[in-house]
């Protein structure tokens, strides 16, 4: 009978699980081409859909990375998409040939291959007009490519940025961003 209180105490202690923080919900920063990518959106974990067969980038899951030749160099485009709520993030770097840090601090020319680097967060769910939020002179950020392997076709890195609504003043903060994509 003396063991019963001790057993109850052990069961109670083991049943209490610590809830993950928002940052702990993000995948670990890695450099293996795992296909992981996520960020905190205004302090809340934002992870792309992994099981969706439809996404904004045309791939089979919530991420896509493309490295292609343009008039100004070798651009890198990263897409994070979440079909479940029709939100996503596009990142464009105009000329990537090695690791390094890229600034998001110039006016984006979204439809042009010769645009400066930018981040574009978008929301389209149940809206008649999609909302777009961009980096630029008043909403800045950085992206650091920590692995750029053209043989294994892997790009990895981290980012933090503020995006401001196109034609508006609403802003969002994307922090602790990380990606590890095959391209």
N, C-alpha and C positions, 0 to 999 in steps of 0.2 A: 504493500500500500504506500510505502514511502516513495516508490518510484513513480507513481501516478502523477503527482504534481510536477515532477521533473520532466516526464514525458509530455505532459500538456504544455509546459513552458517551451520545450524544444519544438513541438509541432506549431505552436503559435509563432515562434520566432522564424521558423523556416517558411511559413505561409506568407509572411510579409515580404513582398517584393518591392524593391525600390523602383519607382517609375523613372523611365529614361527622361533626361532633359532633351530639349529640342535639338541641341547640338549633338547629343549622343544618338539621335535618330538618323543622322546623316551617315552615309557609308564612310568607312575609313579612307583617308587620302592614300591612294596607291598609284603604282606606275607599271601595271602589268597588262593594260589593255582590257581590264575587266568589264568595261561598259558601264561603270558606275559614274554617276554625276548627280549632284544635288546642291542645295544652298538653303540658307535661312532667308525667308521673305518676311521682312519686318519682324524678325525674331522667331518666326514659326518655320518648322522644317517643311521644305518643298522638295519632293522627290518625284521624278518622272514615272509615268506608268511603265511597268516592266512587262506586263502580260498583254497589253493592248496589241491588237493586230493592225490598228490604224493609228497613225500619228501624223503630225503636221509636217514632218520631215520626209515622209515616204518610206521609212524603214519599218522593221517589224517590232520595234520596241520604242521606248520613250526617249531615245537619244540617237543622234546621227552626227558624224564628223566627216567633213569633206575637205580635202586639200587639192586645190586645182590651180592650173596656170591661168593667169589673167594678164591684161595689158601692163599692169604695174608690178607683177611678181607672182608669187605663189600664195594665194589667199587660203586662209583656214576659216571654215564656218563650222560652228558647233551649235547644235540644236538640242534643247531639252524640251520635251513635250509631255503634257498630261492630258490625255483625251477625256478622262473622267470629269474634269471641270473646264476643259478647253482653254488651258493657260499654257504658256510656254516662254522660253527664253531663246533668243538667237544671239549668237556672238559672232562678230566678223572681225578678222584680223587681215589687213590687206597684203602683207608680205611676211611670211614666216619661213625661216630657213634653219633656225636653231632655237635653243632655249633662251629665255629672257623675259623681261617685264615690258608690258605694253600698256600705254595710257589710254583711257577713254576720256578725252577732254576736248574733242573737237566736234563740230556740227556734222552729224551723220548724213550721208547721201545713200539711204537704204537701198535704192534700186540700182545703184551704180557699182561696178566692180572697182572703181578707183576711189571709193569712200575711205575716209580715215577709219580707224578701229572704233567699234561701237558695240554696245549691248542694247538689245531690244526685248523688253518684257511685254507680253500681250495677253489680253483677256478677250475671249469671244463668246463664252457661254451665255445663252439666252439674251444676248444684246443685239439690238438691231444694227448698231454700229460698233464694230470691234474697237477696243481701246488699246492704244499703244503707248508705251513708256520707254523713252530713250535716254542714253547717256549723251552728254554734250558739254558745252562750256560751263553750264550752271549745274550739271548733274554728272559728276565725274566718278572715275574708278580706275582700277588697274586689274590686269590679268597677268599672272606669271606662269609661263610654260616651264615646267620642271623636267619634262622628258619630251623630246621630239625625235622619234626614231623612224627614219624613212625606210629602213630595211624591215623592221618588224611591224611597221605601220601602226605606231602607238603614239598618242599625244596625251599628256597628263599635265595637270597644273591646278592652280587655285585662283580665285578672284573675289573681289569686293567691289561693289558699285552702287551708286544711287542712280535711279532712273526717274525722269520727269515726264508726265503725260504730254504727248504731242498736243499742241494747242490748248494747254491747260497748266495748272500749277501743282496738281497732286503729284507727290513723289512716293517712291518705295525704296527700301534699302535691301539690297541683296548682299548678304555677308556670309563668310565662311564657305564660299563656293568652292567646289572641287569637281574635277572631271578626270576620267581615265578611260579614254575612248580608242577603239581601233579606227583607223581611217583607210 
